[in-house]
């Protein structure tokens, strides 16, 4: 799926949609693409961290949550 570059949070919104549909792998991939485009996206970092926690990957979840806190303490 192509995201219009004029929509700054396109991958974030797509990730949220995938997460709501319980498609966690695609949600994680979308959040990662958002972070690649906007490395300081606190919402994408937080959502990805929480998603990994839901997927029982506490270490990876904490990694992204710590990044979010560094961006916006």
N, C-alpha and C positions, 0 to 999 in steps of 0.2 A: 504494500500500500504506500502510495506517495503522499507526503504531507506538504501542503503549501507552505513555502518558507515565509510567507507573509503572516502566517498564524504562529506567533511565538511559542505558544504552549500546546501545539498540535500533538506532539508525542506524549505529553503529560496527560492530556485529555483522552487520548487513545488508550494509554495505560490504565487510566481510571475506568474506562469502559470495559476493557478486558478483565480487570480485577472484579468488577461488578458481575461479570458473566462467569466468574471463577476460572478464567483462563489465565492462570498465574504465570506460566512461562512467557506468553506473549505480553502480559502486563509488564513483567520484569524487563523484557527486551525493549519495550516502548519507553520505559523510564530511563533505561541506559542510553537510548538514543537522545532523549531530552537532555540528559546530563552531558552527553558528548557535544550537543549544540549549545547548551547553557550550563557550564560546569558549576555555577553558583546558584542553580535553581533549588532553593530550599525545599520546595514542595516535592520535586522529583526525588531528591535525596532522601527526604523523610518517607515518602510513599514507598520507595524501593527498600529502605531499611525495614519498615513495618511489614512489607510484603515478604521479605526474607524471613522475618520472625514467624509469620503465619506458616511459611513453608518449612518451619523447624530448623532454619539455619541461623542460629543465634549469633554466631561470630560475624557472618557477613551482614546480618541486620545491624549489629552494633557498629560495624565499620561505616556504613552509610549514614546512620544516625549521628555518629560522631562528626562526620564531614558536614552534615547539616548544621550542627551546633557551632562548628568552626566558622561557617559562613555567616550565621546569624545567632550569636550567643544570646 
